[in-house]
Amino acid sequence: MYRVFCESYENFLNSFNEDSYRLRIAKPFELIVNTDKYQREKKQQSELYKQLCDLIVFMKENTIRFPKLKAFLWTLSSRDMNGEEYNVAKVEELEEQTKLVNSFLKLAYWY
């Protein structure tokens, strides 16, 4: 699951121009694919880190709607990427981010 996400994310990045809304909301995904960056941002308690934490909590709360997330969340947890509510992310963006992650896991960006 993790490899599928990482490779799909790279393909996704190449599919849009820099001004794309989808690219903007996918910014926290950088921390998922780069564990060193994740650890740095976590240590700094950065806004990007907090956004990812909010997303992980949101995904955990929506595994019924998006069953593929359950296994993916386990892979994140095994990399010490766990959610915590910071309430810095907008619900609309969390919804779109979750749909995007789900599309990655369904191989929508798998080439």
Secondary structure per residue as TSV (DSSP state, phi and psi in degrees):
chain	resnum	aa	ss	phi	psi
A	1	M	-	360.0	-44.2
A	2	Y	H	-63.9	-45.3
A	3	R	H	-61.8	-42.4
A	4	V	H	-59.5	-45.3
A	5	F	H	-61.0	-49.2
A	6	C	H	-61.9	-45.7
A	7	E	H	-69.4	-37.8
A	8	S	H	-65.0	-38.4
A	9	Y	H	-61.8	-44.0
A	10	E	H	-60.9	-44.2
A	11	N	H	-63.7	-39.6
A	12	F	H	-60.3	-44.7
A	13	L	H	-58.6	-34.7
A	14	N	T	-81.3	-3.8
A	15	S	T	-94.8	-11.4
A	16	F	S	-130.9	157.5
A	17	N	-	-84.6	168.3
A	18	E	T	-61.8	-24.4
A	19	D	T	-91.0	5.8
A	20	S	-	-68.4	136.1
A	21	Y	H	-58.8	-42.0
A	22	R	H	-63.8	-37.6
A	23	L	H	-65.6	-39.7
A	24	R	H	-63.5	-45.2
A	25	I	H	-73.2	-18.6
A	26	A	T	-85.0	-0.5
A	27	K	T	-51.5	-43.0
A	28	P	T	-62.1	-19.4
A	29	F	H	-63.7	-23.3
A	30	E	H	-53.6	-36.1
A	31	L	H	-73.2	-27.6
A	32	I	H	-71.3	-42.9
A	33	V	H	-82.3	-13.3
A	34	N	-	-127.5	93.9
A	35	T	H	-66.2	-29.6
A	36	D	H	-65.4	-43.9
A	37	K	H	-64.4	-38.5
A	38	Y	H	-56.9	-48.3
A	39	Q	H	-63.4	-40.2
A	40	R	H	-63.3	-46.6
A	41	E	H	-66.5	-35.5
A	42	K	H	-63.9	-45.2
A	43	K	H	-61.0	-37.2
A	44	Q	H	-82.9	-11.1
A	45	Q	T	53.7	46.8
A	46	S	-	-70.0	164.7
A	47	E	H	-61.4	-40.5
A	48	L	H	-62.9	-42.7
A	49	Y	H	-60.9	-45.4
A	50	K	H	-64.2	-37.1
A	51	Q	H	-62.8	-43.0
A	52	L	H	-63.9	-41.5
A	53	C	H	-59.8	-44.8
A	54	D	H	-59.5	-41.4
A	55	L	H	-63.7	-43.7
A	56	I	H	-62.0	-41.9
A	57	V	H	-61.7	-45.8
A	58	F	H	-60.5	-43.9
A	59	M	H	-63.5	-41.2
A	60	K	H	-60.3	-36.2
A	61	E	H	-76.3	-9.6
A	62	N	T	-123.3	25.7
A	63	T	T	-69.5	-20.9
A	64	I	T	-67.3	-44.3
A	65	R	T	-72.2	-32.9
A	66	F	-	-128.4	80.0
A	67	P	T	-59.7	-29.4
A	68	K	H	-63.8	-21.2
A	69	L	H	-65.5	-28.8
A	70	K	H	-58.1	-50.0
A	71	A	H	-67.4	-38.2
A	72	F	H	-64.1	-42.8
A	73	L	H	-62.2	-34.1
A	74	W	H	-63.8	-42.0
A	75	T	H	-65.4	-35.2
A	76	L	H	-66.9	-44.1
A	77	S	H	-60.6	-38.1
A	78	S	H	-66.7	-17.8
A	79	R	T	-100.4	15.4
A	80	D	T	63.5	32.2
A	81	M	-	-106.1	99.1
A	82	N	-	-121.9	148.1
A	83	G	-	-81.4	158.6
A	84	E	-	-155.1	140.0
A	85	E	-	-79.6	118.8
A	86	Y	-	-113.1	-16.8
A	87	N	-	55.8	41.9
A	88	V	-	-101.1	-18.7
A	89	A	S	-94.9	146.1
A	90	K	-	-78.9	142.9
A	91	V	H	-58.6	-38.6
A	92	E	H	-61.7	-41.2
A	93	E	H	-71.1	-38.6
A	94	L	H	-60.5	-40.3
A	95	E	H	-62.6	-46.9
A	96	E	H	-66.8	-39.8
A	97	Q	H	-62.9	-42.1
A	98	T	H	-64.7	-41.7
A	99	K	H	-62.6	-38.1
A	100	L	H	-66.6	-46.2
A	101	V	H	-58.2	-44.6
A	102	N	H	-60.6	-39.7
A	103	S	H	-67.0	-34.8
A	104	F	H	-61.3	-45.7
A	105	L	H	-69.3	-22.5
A	106	K	T	-89.8	9.0
A	107	L	T	70.1	25.2
A	108	A	T	-65.0	-26.0
A	109	Y	T	-116.5	22.7
A	110	W	-	-90.8	118.8
A	111	Y	-	-114.1	360.0
